[in-house]
């Protein structure tokens, strides 16, 4: 009798395991969430997309998310915004790996250099998951498309500003976010190309900031300590100009350097109004997010997508700041454009 009870107990337990396992498989797509959100928030969606930013708390990436979220909602898609609190390539790789394991319907992620990214994108494509890179690209990977700024052209615009808007010898320090970042590299290449034939404009040093205001300020101090002759700065990321400006205002220099930076955060525009930052490159992160989701939808439905889709970029000078307005795309634009 005891043997029969034990047998029945094991049988019932095994049966319950099979039922639970079956429900897990059946509802896995509905209930898996990379950041453990409530199940009720994600039920009854047609698509499950993941957006992996460079830094989750970045104002720039929040704009990418807002654009992506608008388009996702229009197509009854659930969008997760998952990433590290601070810039970490390793964290981006881990999140990408988890998204692939979850078999989501599409991944929107910043492109990264190296074989690991190439391998992960290949794995995603093998599992039928479309991948769109945003902001930075890795064309060696099998990503379906890239959407974002033409970073070479953006760097070229910054270089043109030094050529056309300055006089006399310009000894330029470049404050880069991360040296291994492909979009930062392209911006430097474009900048160098623009000043190639202008002997009076020279890059003296390149310093890394790790994409933070404090890091950019420290990189600026370091550059000035090594090269007191510096009278120009090019900040290649969203926070560089703010950090450069903080350092410059605290050094009490007789003449402010010429500063060109990236993006149109409110603080950046305030510094332009104050005459500290001379120009900034205007990008469209909100549009990047919107277009990225549309590309995932098309790729997931076996439609052809152009592999490279550049969003507009332009340069805004401090003299033109009164023409700017806060537009529908959560980005400052010049009225005449």
C-alpha positions as CSV (number, residue, x, y, z in Angstrom):
1,X,0.0,0.0,0.0
2,X,2.9,2.3,0.9
3,X,4.5,1.6,-2.5
4,X,1.3,2.5,-4.3
5,X,1.1,5.8,-2.5
6,X,4.7,6.7,-3.3
7,X,4.1,5.8,-6.9
8,X,1.0,7.9,-7.1
9,X,2.8,10.8,-5.4
10,X,5.6,10.7,-8.0
11,X,3.2,10.3,-10.8
12,X,1.1,13.3,-9.8
13,X,4.3,15.4,-9.2
14,X,5.6,14.5,-12.7
15,X,2.2,15.3,-14.2
16,X,2.2,18.7,-12.6
17,X,5.7,19.4,-13.8
18,X,4.7,18.5,-17.4
19,X,1.6,20.8,-17.2
20,X,3.7,23.7,-15.8
21,X,6.4,23.2,-18.3
22,X,3.8,23.2,-21.1
23,X,2.3,26.5,-19.9
24,X,5.8,28.0,-19.7
25,X,6.4,27.1,-23.3
26,X,3.0,28.2,-24.5
27,X,3.0,31.5,-22.6
28,X,6.7,32.2,-22.6
29,X,6.5,34.9,-25.3
30,X,3.7,36.6,-23.3
31,X,5.4,36.5,-19.9
32,X,9.1,36.8,-20.3
33,X,10.4,40.3,-19.5
34,X,14.1,41.2,-19.4
35,X,13.5,43.6,-16.6
36,X,10.9,41.6,-14.7
37,X,8.0,43.9,-15.5
38,X,4.5,42.9,-14.4
39,X,2.9,40.4,-16.7
40,X,-0.2,42.4,-17.0
41,X,1.7,45.2,-18.7
42,X,2.7,43.1,-21.6
43,X,-0.3,40.9,-22.3
44,X,-2.2,40.9,-25.6
45,X,0.6,42.5,-27.7
46,X,1.3,41.4,-31.3
47,X,5.1,42.0,-31.2
48,X,7.7,42.0,-28.5
49,X,10.6,44.3,-29.2
50,X,13.7,45.3,-27.2
51,X,15.6,48.5,-27.3
52,X,19.2,48.3,-25.9
53,X,20.7,51.7,-25.3
54,X,24.3,52.7,-24.6
55,X,23.2,54.1,-21.3
56,X,19.7,53.8,-20.0
57,X,19.6,57.1,-18.1
58,X,20.9,59.2,-21.0
59,X,18.6,62.0,-22.1
60,X,19.6,61.3,-25.7
61,X,18.6,57.6,-25.4
62,X,15.3,58.6,-23.7
63,X,14.5,60.5,-26.9
64,X,15.3,57.4,-29.0
65,X,13.0,55.4,-26.6
66,X,10.1,58.0,-26.9
67,X,10.2,57.8,-30.7
68,X,10.4,54.0,-30.7
69,X,7.5,53.8,-28.1
70,X,5.2,55.9,-30.2
71,X,5.6,53.7,-33.3
72,X,5.4,50.5,-31.2
73,X,2.1,51.6,-29.7
74,X,0.7,52.3,-33.1
75,X,1.4,48.7,-34.2
76,X,0.2,47.1,-30.9
77,X,3.8,46.1,-30.0
78,X,5.3,45.8,-26.6
79,X,8.7,47.6,-26.3
80,X,11.2,46.9,-23.5
81,X,13.9,49.5,-22.8
82,X,16.7,47.5,-21.1
83,X,20.3,48.4,-20.4
84,X,22.9,49.5,-17.8
85,X,22.6,52.6,-15.7
86,X,26.0,53.6,-17.0
87,X,27.9,53.0,-20.2
88,X,29.1,49.4,-20.2
89,X,29.8,47.4,-23.4
90,X,29.8,44.2,-21.3
91,X,26.3,45.0,-20.0
92,X,25.1,45.7,-23.6
93,X,26.4,42.3,-24.7
94,X,24.7,40.5,-21.8
95,X,21.4,42.2,-22.5
96,X,21.6,41.4,-26.2
97,X,22.4,37.8,-25.4
98,X,19.4,37.6,-23.1
99,X,17.1,39.2,-25.7
100,X,18.2,36.5,-28.2
101,X,17.6,33.7,-25.7
102,X,14.1,35.1,-25.1
103,X,13.3,34.9,-28.8
104,X,11.8,38.4,-29.0
105,X,10.4,39.6,-32.2
106,X,13.0,42.2,-32.9
107,X,16.0,44.0,-31.4
108,X,16.9,47.7,-31.7
109,X,20.4,48.2,-30.3
110,X,23.4,50.4,-30.6
111,X,26.0,48.9,-32.9
112,X,29.3,47.8,-31.3
113,X,32.7,46.9,-32.6
114,X,34.3,43.5,-32.4
115,X,33.6,39.9,-33.2
116,X,31.4,39.3,-30.2
117,X,28.7,41.7,-31.5
118,X,29.0,40.1,-35.0
119,X,28.5,36.6,-33.5
120,X,25.5,37.7,-31.4
121,X,23.8,39.3,-34.3
122,X,24.5,36.2,-36.4
123,X,22.9,34.1,-33.7
124,X,19.9,36.4,-33.6
125,X,19.4,36.1,-37.4
126,X,19.8,32.3,-37.2
127,X,16.8,32.4,-34.8
128,X,14.8,34.6,-37.1
129,X,15.1,37.7,-35.0
130,X,15.6,40.9,-37.0
131,X,18.3,43.3,-35.6
132,X,18.5,47.1,-36.4
133,X,21.4,49.1,-35.1
134,X,20.8,52.7,-34.1
135,X,23.1,55.6,-33.4
136,X,26.2,53.5,-34.1
137,X,26.6,50.8,-36.7
138,X,28.7,47.7,-37.3
139,X,28.4,47.0,-41.0
140,X,30.4,43.8,-40.7
141,X,27.5,42.2,-38.8
142,X,24.4,40.7,-40.3
143,X,22.1,43.4,-38.9
144,X,19.1,44.1,-41.1
145,X,19.7,47.9,-41.2
146,X,21.3,50.9,-39.5
147,X,19.3,54.0,-38.7
148,X,21.0,57.1,-37.4
149,X,23.3,60.0,-38.1
150,X,25.9,59.8,-40.9
151,X,28.6,60.2,-38.3
152,X,31.4,60.8,-40.8
153,X,29.4,63.7,-42.2
154,X,28.6,65.0,-38.8
155,X,32.3,65.1,-37.9
156,X,33.0,66.8,-41.2
157,X,30.4,69.6,-40.3
158,X,32.3,70.1,-37.0
159,X,35.6,70.4,-38.8
160,X,34.1,72.8,-41.3
161,X,33.1,75.1,-38.4
162,X,36.7,75.4,-37.3
163,X,37.8,76.1,-40.9
164,X,35.1,78.6,-41.8
165,X,34.3,80.3,-38.4
166,X,37.7,80.8,-36.8
167,X,40.8,82.8,-37.7
168,X,44.5,82.2,-36.7
169,X,46.1,79.1,-35.4
170,X,43.6,76.6,-34.0
171,X,45.1,73.9,-31.7
172,X,42.2,71.5,-31.2
173,X,41.6,69.0,-28.4
174,X,39.0,66.3,-29.2
175,X,37.1,65.0,-26.2
176,X,35.8,61.6,-27.3
177,X,33.3,59.4,-25.4
178,X,34.8,56.0,-25.8
179,X,37.7,55.3,-28.1
180,X,36.3,51.9,-29.2
181,X,32.9,53.3,-30.2
182,X,32.4,53.2,-34.0
183,X,30.2,56.3,-34.2
184,X,32.9,58.3,-32.2
185,X,35.6,57.0,-34.6
186,X,33.6,58.1,-37.6
187,X,33.1,61.5,-36.2
188,X,36.8,62.0,-35.7
189,X,37.5,60.7,-39.3
190,X,35.1,63.2,-40.7
191,X,36.6,66.0,-38.6
192,X,40.1,65.2,-39.7
193,X,39.0,65.1,-43.4
194,X,37.5,68.6,-43.1
195,X,40.7,70.1,-41.8
196,X,43.1,68.2,-43.9
197,X,43.9,71.1,-46.2
198,X,43.8,73.8,-43.5
199,X,47.3,73.9,-42.0
200,X,46.3,76.5,-39.3
201,X,43.8,73.9,-37.8
202,X,45.5,71.0,-36.1
203,X,44.4,68.3,-33.7
204,X,46.7,68.3,-30.7
205,X,45.3,65.6,-28.5
206,X,42.4,63.2,-28.2
207,X,41.1,62.5,-24.6
208,X,38.5,60.0,-23.5
209,X,35.6,61.0,-21.2
210,X,33.6,57.7,-20.9
211,X,30.5,59.7,-21.9
212,X,30.0,61.7,-18.7
213,X,30.0,65.4,-17.8
214,X,32.6,64.8,-15.1
215,X,34.7,62.7,-17.4
216,X,34.6,65.3,-20.1
217,X,35.6,68.0,-17.6
218,X,38.5,65.8,-16.4
219,X,39.6,65.1,-19.9
220,X,39.6,68.9,-20.6
221,X,41.8,69.6,-17.6
222,X,44.1,66.8,-18.7
223,X,44.3,68.2,-22.2
224,X,45.1,71.7,-21.0
225,X,47.7,70.4,-18.6
226,X,49.6,68.7,-21.3
227,X,49.0,71.3,-24.0
228,X,48.6,74.9,-22.8
229,X,48.4,76.1,-26.4
230,X,45.0,74.5,-26.9
231,X,42.4,77.1,-28.0
232,X,39.7,74.8,-29.6
233,X,37.7,71.8,-28.4
234,X,35.6,69.3,-30.3
235,X,33.3,67.2,-28.1
236,X,32.1,64.1,-30.0
237,X,29.2,63.1,-27.7
238,X,26.1,64.4,-26.1
239,X,27.7,65.4,-22.7
240,X,31.1,66.5,-23.9
241,X,30.3,70.1,-24.5
242,X,28.8,70.6,-21.0
243,X,31.9,69.0,-19.4
244,X,34.3,71.0,-21.5
245,X,32.4,74.2,-20.6
246,X,32.5,73.5,-16.9
247,X,36.3,73.0,-17.0
248,X,36.9,76.1,-19.1
249,X,34.8,78.4,-16.9
250,X,36.8,77.2,-13.8
251,X,40.2,77.7,-15.4
252,X,39.7,81.5,-15.8
253,X,41.3,81.6,-19.2
254,X,41.8,85.1,-20.7
255,X,40.1,84.0,-23.9
256,X,37.6,81.2,-24.3
257,X,38.4,78.5,-26.8
258,X,36.2,77.7,-29.8
259,X,34.0,74.8,-28.8
260,X,31.9,72.6,-31.1
261,X,30.0,69.7,-29.6
262,X,27.1,67.3,-30.3
263,X,23.3,67.4,-29.6
264,X,20.9,69.9,-28.3
265,X,20.3,69.2,-24.7
266,X,18.7,72.2,-22.9
267,X,21.9,72.8,-21.0
268,X,23.9,72.8,-24.2
269,X,21.7,75.4,-25.7
270,X,21.9,77.5,-22.5
271,X,25.7,77.4,-22.8
272,X,25.4,78.5,-26.4
273,X,23.2,81.5,-25.4
274,X,25.8,82.4,-22.8
275,X,28.4,82.4,-25.6
276,X,30.5,79.5,-24.2
277,X,29.7,76.8,-26.7
278,X,30.0,78.1,-30.3
279,X,28.2,75.4,-32.3
280,X,26.6,72.0,-31.9
281,X,25.7,69.2,-34.3
282,X,21.9,68.6,-34.4
283,X,20.8,65.0,-34.5
284,X,17.3,63.4,-34.5
285,X,17.2,60.6,-31.8
286,X,13.4,60.7,-31.7
287,X,13.2,60.0,-35.4
288,X,15.8,57.3,-35.1
289,X,13.6,55.4,-32.6
290,X,10.5,55.8,-34.8
291,X,12.3,54.6,-37.9
292,X,14.0,51.8,-36.1
293,X,10.7,50.2,-35.0
294,X,9.3,50.5,-38.6
295,X,12.4,48.7,-39.9
296,X,12.0,45.9,-37.4
297,X,8.3,45.5,-38.5
298,X,9.2,45.4,-42.1
299,X,12.1,43.0,-41.7
300,X,10.0,40.7,-39.4
301,X,7.4,40.6,-42.2
302,X,10.0,39.6,-44.8
303,X,9.9,43.0,-46.5
304,X,13.1,44.5,-48.0
305,X,14.7,47.3,-46.0
306,X,17.5,49.6,-47.1
307,X,20.6,48.6,-45.0
308,X,21.6,52.1,-44.3
309,X,19.1,54.8,-43.4
310,X,20.6,58.1,-42.3
311,X,18.6,60.6,-40.3
312,X,19.2,64.3,-40.9
313,X,22.1,66.1,-39.2
314,X,23.0,69.8,-39.3
315,X,25.0,72.3,-37.4
316,X,23.6,75.0,-35.1
317,X,25.7,78.1,-34.3
318,X,25.3,80.3,-31.3
319,X,24.4,83.2,-33.5
320,X,21.3,81.2,-34.7
321,X,20.1,80.1,-31.3
322,X,17.2,82.5,-31.3
323,X,15.9,80.8,-34.4
324,X,15.6,77.4,-32.6
325,X,12.4,76.0,-31.2
326,X,11.4,72.9,-29.4
327,X,9.8,70.9,-32.1
328,X,7.4,67.9,-32.2
329,X,10.3,65.5,-32.4
330,X,11.7,66.5,-29.0
331,X,14.7,68.0,-30.8
332,X,15.7,71.6,-31.3
333,X,15.5,72.5,-35.0
334,X,16.1,75.6,-37.0
335,X,12.9,77.2,-38.4
336,X,14.4,77.5,-41.9
337,X,15.0,73.8,-42.2
